[in-house]
Amino acid sequence: MCAQDAFQTQRSQLVELLVSGSLEGFESIVDRLLSREVLSWEDYEGLSLVGQPISHLARRLLDTIWNKGAWGCEQLTAAVQEAQADSQPPELPSSWDPHSPHPARDLQSHRPAIVRRLYGHVEGVLDLTQQRGFISQYETDEIRRPIFTSSQRARRLLDLAAVKANGLAAFLLQCIQELPVPLALPFEDAACKKYMSKLRTVISAQSRFLSTYDGAENLCLEEVYTENVLEIQMEVGMAGPSQQSPTTLGLEELFSTRDHFNKEADTVLVVGEAGSGKSTLLQQLHLLWASGRAFQEFLFVFPFSCRQLQCLVKPLSVQMLLFEHCCWPDLGPQDIFQVLLDHPERILLTFDGFDEFRFRFTDGERHCCPTAPTSVQSLLFNLLQGNLLKNACKVLTSRPGAVSASLRKHVRTELSLKGFSEEGIELYLRKRHREPGVADRLLCLLRATSALHGLCHLPVFSWMVSKCHEELLLQGRGTPKTTTDMYLLILRHFLLHASPPPLATHGPGPSLIQGRLPTLLHLGHLALWGLGTCCYVFSAKQLQAAHVDSEDLSLGFLVHAKRVVPGSTAPLEFLHITFQCFFAAFYLALSADTLPSSLRHLFQGHRPGSSPLARVLPKWFLRGSRCKEGSVAALLQGAEPHNLQITGAFLAGLLSQEHRSMLAECQASETALLRRWDCVRRCLTRSLCKHFRSIPPAVPGEAKSMHALPGFLWLIRSLYEMQEERLAREAARRLNVGHLKLTFCSVGPAECAALAFVLRHLRQPVALQLDHNSVGDIGVEQLLPCLGVCKALYLRDNNISDRGICKLVEHALRCEQLQKLALFNNKLTDGCTHSMARLLACKQNFLALSLVGNNIGSVGAQALALMLEKNMALEELCLEENHVQDEGVCFLAKGLARNSSLKVLKLSNNHITSLGAEALLWALEKNDTILEVWLRGNTFSPEEIEKLSHQDTRLLL
């Protein structure tokens, strides 16, 4: 194959190489090609268009080189290899003839070396050329546009010299000869190396200990860090039946994925529910970088907290953000900042908790100057879009609900943090409890209490279980069941450890809470005020205004914020955003300032300021006529919707019958508690009715279908927290649908428990669709109480193993209504197929079964084949993308020969050869019921495909 043919076959790889680095890397390759006269000046001008995506420029370069033949292709390949190896261009000749007859040609032939020589001196050379009259002020300003690095400014000066006939080229030759020879790359400079060392030291100190959830002790992050399930997020609507399940990544693979939403973008988005471990994941990333164990492609890492950034009122520039709010250089700040601007591809910026940034994302205000101050929201939004520090990598974490479609346009890759797997829960607890037997006893307790086990799917609950292990293992009454139960347990734990010995010996009863009620109300008022003003870090002045004193702080629920510039006073924040929501709910339940009517704002599902009009008018104009400033109602109106949802669920739990009686012993006014309970009950009922009224009428001939709206799950969770059967029955009575769809809704085990609590009261069968969530084996167990009202259950892509399916089947054998299971893209193997075969053999009303995209082999196929001999109702069996192979197909063929109900058998992508196909042809001769056998994607030659197609048209090849 000639060089040009090889070049064409490798085009996609070449495009990937050309766009994988920065624009600086691409332009250095073009410099080499221009100096070797591979590119003409006209070619070069077509590749120097400002603002064009690098991918467009890369493809244009490849088209241009292709037209130049084999020699051009070889030269480009060599230039790419040199750039990849960081090969330095040859040095300039020791002396040049100042009277060279072709100065512009000399500048072009040595262009790579000249660009390197000008680096660091281009500003002075620009001043000198302007003073001598070679270039105008306008041309100088154009070259100095803030979007250009020093190298790019040097190239644009050389471009002017190539077209000006006023002696500029000869003057530049003379200037360049007098410039000092660069001794090393800029980040090898002493001041730069010192700054990199300081940055690593600062970040290592901030990341080494995990105190996010605990003010009483510091945990060494390395000793307890446990990886969560991290998956590449699929776009909603793109997950068709044949699509593989999302790829699972380790933390160190964060930047390695090639599944991009937008290849031109620089931002990696990590989404996860509150408590799923997003902040801890970033902290581990920082620690791995600072200790030199991973992410060493970045020389500079700058971590930021969005909840702290939003407190900055003064306008700031990129330089101020990096140096004043992360790490200040001791030497040469201007030189170091210039290095950062010139090498953005060596920079990583992380922004934690975008959902706690009170400003909504907009790409309407463009800001491109890294030295010009602007508002903090404009700075952050333009960094994320790449208008500032283009090619610097950014990682943004957020709860899913805070990420808008306009922000996703600027995301390169989206990853979903799913929380702990079952193995992760066990590993974490064993790391936390190395004493003999403690972890084993805790794990036994969890496995015996599926509701508590399901909560531990989120790391924040695993931490609580670990923290309260003594209370859990020793208490005589029932273990926690709801989220509110768990937070009350951790509250009692902290109160016990902060109480003097005489009080602590009385145990975790109402008297313990009553003794600290003023403190808890102070913390609750601060929490509610913070939610209402979108403030999550508190200064000393704000603590004083909320009457929070040192005794209140001693409980440990407020801790010092991380990522603070060394030398400054760290503000305080709640252990976690969910604790802030819990204390706000506690205040709403017990404070005399709470009017029952104000609680309706918790369950309305939207902010008054979320309309287009509200974005234009000032906040005081919208609320002033309705709510007194600073009142409970006004604060609830100002809070973010996702925080309102969590707070509302906590309030519902606190006002449940069990906890209401406990609170009544702490607070004399049981009447006030009953009024608030009644208000919450009516608000939940009203909000659910609004959801149900929004369900469109059924299409003629089809069942009425409901795709759950975003707030539906939180309303169901609030019902579950209240634990009132009457409310659950009333809600189920109003839910008149035949198909309930909850795909891509972040449904985990806790949500499954809430759904089952309500759906088990349905009066008619429902098809429950939970595809593309995080149900897992624990969630399957939580769904069992409502399995009796399900006529179909869709659990595609839910990380379910054989253990979960075997439990499901055991229960399904007693469920007369169930007729369909969809289980593709899970973790099923041959180990579950005997249970599945037993289900299908015993239940003669099953119409379909989907096991696509698992790990079922010949043993499983044998079990299913025996089922086919007995089942006379199943019409469709889906086994695509497994490992059935020829041996398994031979078993299935024997079962198919004796079956009279199956109409469709799907065996695509199963490593089947002509041997397996022959067995199927034998079975088809004996079976006239089967209509289709899918065999696409198997190992057949074109000749075999043609032959088999003619032998039986029912084989779909």
NUKOLLUM-574785 format. One line per 8 residues: number of its first residue (from 1); their letters; for each residue x, y negated, z of C-alpha. Coordinates in steps of 0.05 Angstrom, whole numbers. Layout:
NUM	A	X,Y,Z  ...
# end
This chain:
1	MCAQDAFQ	0,0,0  29,-68,-19  36,-125,30  -24,-161,2  -69,-100,9  -46,-88,80  -58,-161,95  -130,-155,71
9	TQRSQLVE	-145,-92,110  -118,-124,174  -156,-189,164  -201,-181,225  -141,-166,270  -104,-227,242  -164,-272,256  -166,-244,327
17	LLVSGSLE	-92,-259,336  -97,-329,308  -156,-349,352  -136,-311,416  -87,-364,438  -94,-439,440  -99,-490,383  -26,-507,399
25	GFESIVDR	-6,-435,382  -44,-438,316  -12,-504,297  58,-478,313  46,-422,262  24,-473,211  88,-513,226  130,-453,208
33	LLSREVLS	93,-441,143  97,-514,123  172,-517,137  184,-455,93  141,-486,38  91,-428,41  39,-482,49  36,-544,5
41	WEDYEGLS	18,-612,34  -52,-606,5  -59,-537,38  -37,-567,104  -86,-625,101  -143,-575,93  -121,-540,157  -114,-603,199
49	LVGQPISH	-187,-624,206  -200,-650,276  -259,-619,312  -263,-556,270  -269,-490,309  -204,-452,310  -238,-391,280  -258,-431,218
57	LARRLLDT	-187,-457,211  -159,-386,219  -203,-358,164  -186,-417,118  -112,-404,130  -119,-330,112  -157,-348,48  -102,-397,29
65	IWNKGAWG	-46,-348,42  -82,-292,5  -82,-333,-58  -6,-341,-53  7,-267,-63  49,-216,-26  106,-263,-8  58,-311,27
73	CEQLTAAV	26,-253,65  94,-230,89  113,-300,112  48,-309,152  58,-241,185  129,-262,205  105,-329,232  52,-296,275
81	QEAQADSQ	102,-247,303  151,-303,320  96,-342,355  74,-280,394  146,-269,417  151,-342,439  209,-347,391  240,-416,393
89	PPELPSSW	250,-451,326  323,-460,302  358,-522,328  368,-584,285  433,-594,247  486,-629,290  484,-691,246  442,-717,189
97	DPHSPHPA	457,-764,134  420,-828,155  416,-845,81  384,-779,60  348,-789,-6  290,-745,17  276,-761,92  203,-737,88
105	RDLQSHRP	225,-670,60  278,-663,115  225,-676,167  181,-622,137  236,-569,129  255,-576,203  185,-590,228  181,-536,284
113	AIVRRLYG	247,-559,314  229,-632,308  162,-622,343  199,-589,400  252,-644,402  197,-698,404  161,-663,461  166,-706,523
121	HVEGVLDL	191,-767,483  133,-779,435  105,-838,475  171,-876,473  180,-861,399  110,-885,384  123,-951,421  187,-960,382
129	TQQRGFIS	157,-946,314  100,-995,328  148,-1049,352  188,-1042,288  125,-1049,246  124,-979,216  55,-963,244  -4,-1006,264
137	QYETDEIR	-39,-1011,331  -98,-974,302  -53,-917,278  -20,-914,347  -88,-910,382  -110,-855,335  -48,-814,350  -57,-826,425
145	RPIFTSSQ	-129,-801,427  -137,-765,494  -157,-700,460  -87,-691,432  -29,-659,470  43,-685,465  59,-634,410  -3,-653,371
153	RARRLLDL	15,-727,376  85,-711,350  54,-674,290  7,-731,273  66,-779,275  103,-734,226  41,-730,182  42,-806,177
161	AAVKANGL	116,-805,158  100,-758,101  52,-805,68  80,-874,85  131,-904,38  155,-959,86  217,-924,113  182,-890,172
169	AAFLLQCI	210,-821,154  282,-846,152  272,-884,217  245,-821,251  305,-781,227  351,-830,262  308,-832,326  303,-756,331
177	QELPVPLA	379,-748,323  388,-792,385  338,-754,429  367,-704,480  363,-630,464  309,-596,506  342,-546,553  282,-505,572
185	LPFEDAAC	208,-498,566  172,-553,605  146,-507,660  218,-486,674  231,-557,698  250,-561,772  192,-606,791  143,-561,754
193	KKYMSKLR	171,-497,786  166,-529,854  93,-547,841  76,-477,817  108,-449,880  69,-497,924  4,-480,888  14,-406,900
201	TVISAQSR	29,-419,973  -33,-461,983  -79,-412,948  -49,-353,984  -62,-386,1051  -135,-401,1031  -148,-331,1004  -113,-285,1052
209	FLSTYDGA	-168,-281,1105  -241,-268,1095  -280,-312,1142  -338,-327,1097  -388,-288,1139  -357,-294,1208  -332,-351,1250  -311,-306,1308
217	ENLCLEEV	-256,-267,1273  -213,-269,1211  -212,-206,1169  -152,-193,1124  -182,-192,1055  -135,-138,1029  -157,-91,1084  -232,-95,1072
225	YTENVLEI	-242,-117,999  -285,-67,962  -300,-74,888  -372,-87,868  -406,-62,806  -387,-113,753  -421,-106,685  -419,-143,619
233	QMEVGMAG	-486,-177,615  -529,-160,555  -572,-213,522  -645,-203,538  -680,-173,478  -616,-143,450  -619,-78,488  -654,-32,439
241	PSQQSPTT	-664,43,449  -599,60,414  -556,10,452  -505,37,501  -509,18,574  -469,-43,595  -394,-35,603  -370,-33,676
249	LGLEELFS	-306,-71,690  -255,-75,746  -237,-144,772  -170,-143,736  -207,-133,670  -245,-198,679  -213,-232,618  -200,-170,576
257	TRDHFNKE	-270,-158,547  -282,-172,473  -358,-175,480  -366,-250,471  -429,-293,468  -388,-350,438  -316,-338,416  -303,-413,414
265	ADTVLVVG	-320,-422,488  -272,-419,547  -319,-403,605  -330,-335,637  -396,-334,675  -406,-286,734  -478,-282,758  -505,-247,819
273	EAGSGKST	-558,-253,872  -545,-287,938  -500,-242,980  -476,-200,921  -403,-219,933  -389,-273,881  -347,-317,928  -308,-257,954
281	LLQQLHLL	-294,-234,883  -263,-302,867  -224,-301,932  -194,-233,913  -177,-260,844  -140,-319,875  -103,-274,923  -81,-226,868
289	WASGRAFQ	-55,-285,828  -20,-319,886  15,-254,906  37,-241,835  -1,-175,827  -50,-195,771  -71,-251,725  1,-273,714
297	EFLFVFPF	-16,-299,644  -38,-361,683  17,-406,712  -33,-452,746  -97,-433,782  -143,-487,810  -202,-462,853  -262,-507,868
305	SCRQLQCL	-327,-500,907  -388,-531,873  -421,-545,940  -360,-587,959  -352,-620,891  -423,-648,892  -405,-688,955  -355,-729,915
313	VKPLSVQM	-385,-797,901  -325,-835,873  -312,-827,798  -252,-782,784  -210,-758,726  -183,-689,710  -116,-709,741  -150,-733,805
321	LLFEHCCW	-192,-669,808  -132,-623,802  -83,-661,846  -125,-697,898  -177,-643,908  -134,-580,901  -59,-588,906  -16,-651,902
329	PDLGPQDI	53,-646,868  110,-671,910  152,-691,849  136,-721,781  59,-718,781  55,-751,713  104,-703,681  69,-643,712
337	FQVLLDHP	1,-667,689  29,-675,618  53,-602,621  -18,-582,641  -47,-620,582  3,-591,534  -7,-519,558  -80,-511,576
345	ERILLTFD	-78,-437,558  -36,-425,620  -89,-455,666  -147,-421,703  -200,-462,737  -253,-428,781  -318,-460,802  -356,-422,856
353	GFDEFRFR	-431,-429,868  -458,-469,810  -528,-455,837  -508,-500,896  -489,-558,850  -548,-606,855  -539,-634,785  -572,-596,728
361	FTDGERHC	-527,-580,669  -531,-624,608  -487,-630,547  -513,-698,528  -456,-740,556  -389,-727,521  -325,-745,558  -258,-726,527
369	CPTAPTSV	-205,-768,563  -169,-729,618  -143,-792,651  -207,-834,650  -251,-828,713  -323,-806,707  -377,-777,752  -364,-709,782
377	QSLLFNLL	-422,-678,744  -398,-706,678  -327,-681,693  -351,-611,709  -399,-606,651  -346,-629,601  -295,-580,629  -345,-523,620
385	QGNLLKNA	-360,-545,548  -286,-550,531  -287,-625,517  -234,-630,572  -176,-581,579  -198,-542,517  -168,-471,517  -160,-472,593
393	CKVLTSRP	-198,-412,621  -255,-427,668  -294,-379,713  -362,-401,738  -404,-362,790  -478,-373,800  -543,-341,818  -579,-323,753
401	GAVSASLR	-637,-371,761  -592,-432,760  -562,-417,692  -599,-453,636  -600,-435,562  -561,-499,546  -505,-477,593  -503,-406,563
409	KHVRTELS	-486,-437,495  -418,-455,524  -404,-387,556  -353,-340,525  -373,-278,566  -426,-266,618  -415,-215,672  -465,-190,724
417	LKGFSEEG	-445,-173,795  -492,-118,817  -469,-108,889  -443,-44,921  -455,25,893  -469,80,943  -395,98,941  -378,24,952
425	IELYLRKR	-421,21,1015  -386,82,1043  -317,56,1025  -330,-12,1056  -356,17,1122  -296,64,1126  -249,5,1115  -284,-35,1170
433	HREPGVAD	-288,22,1220  -225,63,1224  -241,89,1294  -257,164,1295  -330,180,1281  -358,109,1278  -363,103,1202  -392,174,1198
441	RLLCLLRA	-447,158,1248  -464,93,1212  -468,129,1145  -513,183,1174  -558,128,1201  -562,94,1133  -576,159,1095  -633,174,1144
449	TSALHGLC	-662,103,1136  -672,90,1062  -698,18,1073  -635,-2,1111  -592,36,1061  -625,-2,1005  -609,-70,1037  -535,-51,1041
457	HLPVFSWM	-533,-52,965  -516,-126,977  -448,-135,1011  -475,-187,1059  -520,-133,1090  -463,-83,1092  -425,-135,1132  -484,-143,1180
465	VSKCHEEL	-490,-68,1190  -416,-66,1205  -420,-126,1252  -480,-98,1290  -459,-25,1289  -463,-18,1365  -534,-45,1368  -555,-1,1309
473	LLQGRGTP	-525,63,1338  -549,51,1409  -618,19,1403  -676,64,1420  -729,31,1375  -733,34,1300  -678,11,1254  -686,-53,1213
481	KTTTDMYL	-732,-46,1153  -738,-115,1123  -689,-172,1109  -719,-211,1167  -708,-152,1214  -635,-152,1195  -624,-226,1204  -658,-225,1272
489	LILRHFLL	-612,-168,1292  -550,-208,1272  -579,-269,1309  -585,-228,1373  -515,-201,1362  -485,-271,1359  -527,-295,1418  -506,-235,1461
497	HASPPPLA	-432,-247,1447  -438,-322,1463  -479,-312,1527  -450,-308,1597  -448,-237,1626  -511,-242,1670  -554,-261,1611  -520,-213,1563
505	THGPGPSL	-536,-154,1608  -611,-165,1597  -604,-141,1525  -629,-170,1460  -700,-189,1482  -742,-252,1473  -710,-284,1535  -643,-284,1498
513	IQGRLPTL	-672,-326,1441  -713,-369,1488  -651,-388,1528  -618,-415,1465  -680,-443,1431  -657,-516,1431  -592,-496,1398  -628,-453,1346
521	LHLGHLAL	-676,-511,1330  -617,-559,1322  -585,-511,1273  -652,-501,1239  -663,-575,1230  -594,-583,1200  -606,-524,1154  -673,-551,1129
529	WGLGTCCY	-645,-621,1119  -587,-591,1080  -634,-551,1035  -678,-611,1023  -620,-656,1003  -581,-600,968  -525,-608,1019  -488,-545,1041
537	VFSAKQLQ	-426,-573,1074  -433,-620,1134  -389,-675,1160  -381,-693,1234  -429,-752,1223  -483,-707,1194  -475,-657,1251  -483,-713,1301
545	AAHVDSED	-546,-739,1266  -576,-669,1272  -557,-666,1346  -511,-607,1334  -458,-607,1389  -398,-565,1407  -442,-516,1447  -485,-504,1385
553	LSLGFLVH	-422,-493,1343  -396,-442,1393  -449,-391,1369  -408,-382,1305  -461,-393,1252  -424,-454,1225  -353,-444,1200  -300,-488,1169
561	AKRVVPGS	-305,-493,1093  -249,-465,1050  -213,-496,991  -198,-561,1026  -138,-604,1007  -82,-592,1059  -81,-647,1111  -155,-665,1105
569	TAPLEFLH	-210,-648,1155  -250,-588,1134  -326,-597,1136  -370,-543,1165  -418,-497,1129  -465,-440,1147  -436,-370,1143  -474,-359,1079
577	ITFQCFFA	-529,-394,1041  -578,-340,1064  -563,-359,1137  -579,-431,1121  -646,-408,1092  -659,-364,1153  -647,-421,1202  -691,-467,1160
585	AFYLALSA	-747,-415,1163  -736,-407,1238  -745,-482,1246  -808,-482,1203  -837,-426,1246  -823,-457,1314  -814,-533,1307  -869,-579,1331
593	DTLPSSLR	-855,-622,1270  -880,-570,1221  -950,-583,1195  -982,-519,1168  -1003,-556,1105  -930,-572,1088  -913,-498,1081  -950,-493,1015
601	HLFQGHRP	-888,-524,981  -850,-459,996  -893,-417,950  -909,-463,892  -851,-435,851  -825,-501,822  -796,-568,842  -837,-632,832
609	GSSPLARV	-774,-661,802  -768,-608,748  -813,-642,697  -785,-684,640  -816,-746,673  -781,-730,739  -713,-729,706  -723,-802,684
617	LPKWFLRG	-757,-832,745  -721,-840,812  -735,-789,866  -766,-840,913  -816,-860,860  -841,-789,851  -847,-771,925  -859,-836,960
625	SRCKEGSV	-934,-837,953  -942,-766,976  -892,-749,1030  -857,-789,1083  -782,-790,1071  -747,-740,1116  -811,-703,1133  -815,-628,1128
633	AALLQGAE	-858,-633,1065  -809,-681,1031  -750,-636,1047  -785,-575,1019  -802,-613,956  -729,-631,946  -700,-561,957  -677,-516,900
641	PHNLQITG	-728,-464,878  -683,-404,892  -670,-429,963  -744,-440,974  -758,-369,953  -708,-341,1004  -734,-388,1059  -806,-370,1043
649	AFLAGLLS	-792,-295,1049  -757,-306,1116  -816,-347,1142  -865,-293,1120  -823,-243,1159  -817,-286,1221  -893,-295,1222  -907,-220,1214
657	QEHRSMLA	-946,-189,1270  -884,-155,1300  -841,-217,1301  -897,-267,1315  -909,-235,1383  -834,-240,1398  -833,-314,1378  -895,-327,1420
665	ECQASETA	-856,-305,1481  -803,-356,1464  -853,-412,1447  -916,-422,1486  -961,-444,1428  -986,-380,1399  -1042,-420,1366  -991,-459,1324
673	LLRRWDCV	-958,-394,1302  -1026,-366,1281  -1042,-429,1241  -976,-424,1205  -986,-349,1192  -1055,-364,1163  -1027,-418,1118  -971,-372,1092
681	RRCLTRSL	-1021,-316,1080  -1067,-362,1040  -1009,-391,1001  -984,-322,981  -1054,-301,960  -1065,-364,920  -997,-359,885  -1008,-286,867
689	CKHFRSIP	-1077,-302,839  -1045,-356,796  -996,-304,768  -1052,-255,755  -1095,-307,719  -1037,-321,672  -1038,-249,646  -1062,-251,573
697	PAVPGEAK	-1121,-207,554  -1107,-138,528  -1096,-126,454  -1154,-84,427  -1138,-11,434  -1080,-22,482  -1072,-26,558  -1070,-95,590
705	SMHALPGF	-997,-113,600  -960,-161,646  -888,-183,640  -872,-209,710  -857,-283,715  -793,-303,753  -828,-319,819  -870,-255,820
713	LWLIRSLY	-818,-211,853  -806,-262,908  -880,-265,924  -881,-189,928  -819,-191,973  -853,-242,1018  -914,-195,1024  -866,-139,1042
721	EMQEERLA	-832,-182,1095  -900,-194,1128  -913,-119,1130  -988,-128,1128  -1025,-71,1093  -1089,-112,1084  -1052,-166,1044  -1018,-113,1002
729	REAARRLN	-1085,-78,986  -1116,-145,968  -1058,-162,921  -1062,-93,888  -1137,-100,878  -1127,-163,838  -1071,-133,795  -1113,-105,738
737	VGHLKLTF	-1061,-84,687  -1043,-19,653  -969,-37,640  -925,-76,689  -859,-97,658  -800,-119,702  -741,-111,656  -677,-152,667
745	CSVGPAEC	-705,-177,733  -647,-159,780  -690,-106,814  -649,-70,866  -668,-22,922  -697,-77,966  -743,-100,909  -763,-28,897
753	AALAFVLR	-786,-22,969  -827,-85,963  -859,-62,897  -877,6,926  -908,-28,987  -958,-64,942  -966,-19,881  -984,44,920
761	HLRQPVAL	-1052,10,933  -1069,4,859  -1136,33,840  -1117,53,769  -1054,84,739  -1000,37,714  -939,44,669  -882,14,710
769	QLDHNSVG	-824,-10,668  -759,-25,706  -708,-19,650  -640,-54,655  -639,-66,730  -599,-40,790  -648,11,819  -597,67,832
777	DIGVEQLL	-610,130,872  -630,90,934  -680,49,895  -711,113,865  -722,137,936  -756,71,953  -803,77,894  -830,146,914
785	PCLGVCKA	-889,120,954  -920,88,891  -903,145,843  -973,173,851  -1003,112,815  -953,113,757  -973,143,691  -905,126,662
793	LYLRDNNI	-840,105,694  -785,71,653  -717,71,688  -669,60,630  -599,35,648  -605,36,723  -543,72,747  -583,133,770
801	SDRGICKL	-547,199,782  -571,272,787  -585,263,861  -635,208,850  -671,244,793  -676,309,832  -711,270,888  -756,237,837
809	VEHALRCE	-775,304,805  -789,336,872  -840,282,886  -866,278,815  -888,351,818  -945,328,863  -964,267,821  -1020,284,773
817	QLQKLALF	-1021,217,737  -947,216,714  -940,233,640  -876,200,618  -805,187,643  -753,145,607  -684,155,637  -633,139,582
825	NNKLTDGC	-566,106,596  -560,131,667  -509,178,699  -545,243,689  -510,309,676  -528,382,669  -539,382,745  -608,350,739
833	THSMARLL	-634,388,679  -659,448,719  -703,400,760  -726,366,696  -742,432,664  -781,454,725  -821,390,723  -839,399,650
841	ACKQNFLA	-854,472,659  -901,460,717  -935,396,692  -971,410,627  -994,337,618  -926,308,603  -924,274,534  -852,249,531
849	LSLVGNNI	-786,251,565  -724,207,548  -654,228,570  -615,186,519  -544,163,534  -527,208,593  -477,265,600  -520,326,587
857	GSVGAQAL	-484,385,556  -499,457,536  -518,480,606  -571,425,610  -595,442,540  -604,514,561  -648,494,619  -690,448,575
865	ALMLEKNM	-696,504,523  -727,550,574  -776,495,591  -796,488,517  -816,560,516  -868,547,572  -890,475,562  -948,466,514
873	ALEELCLE	-960,391,523  -894,355,513  -894,318,446  -826,282,447  -758,300,476  -702,249,469  -631,273,478  -590,224,435
881	ENHVQDEG	-520,204,455  -505,263,501  -457,322,494  -505,377,472  -459,403,416  -472,467,376  -478,513,436  -532,471,467
889	VCFLAKGL	-569,464,400  -571,539,393  -606,544,461  -655,489,441  -669,524,375  -691,587,411  -738,546,455  -764,507,395
897	ARNSSLKV	-781,571,358  -830,589,413  -859,520,425  -924,494,395  -930,423,421  -865,385,409  -869,337,350  -804,298,355
905	LKLSNNHI	-735,323,379  -680,271,379  -609,297,378  -570,240,345  -497,229,366  -486,296,401  -424,323,365  -465,374,327
913	TSLGAEAL	-436,409,265  -468,449,209  -469,510,255  -519,476,301  -559,451,242  -565,522,215  -595,544,283  -646,487,278
921	LWALEKND	-665,508,207  -678,578,233  -724,549,287  -760,504,238  -779,564,196  -818,590,256  -847,524,279  -896,483,238
929	TILEVWLR	-914,434,294  -848,396,297  -849,335,251  -779,305,261  -711,328,285  -662,269,290  -590,287,274  -559,220,255
937	GNTFSPEE	-488,205,278  -465,277,283  -405,309,249  -431,327,180  -395,315,115  -433,279,58  -440,344,21  -470,378,83
945	IEKLSHQD	-519,320,94  -544,326,23  -551,402,28  -587,401,96  -635,346,72  -658,389,15  -666,451,59  -717,417,105
953	TRLLL	-741,346,101  -758,345,175  -683,340,190  -668,265,193  -595,257,176
# end
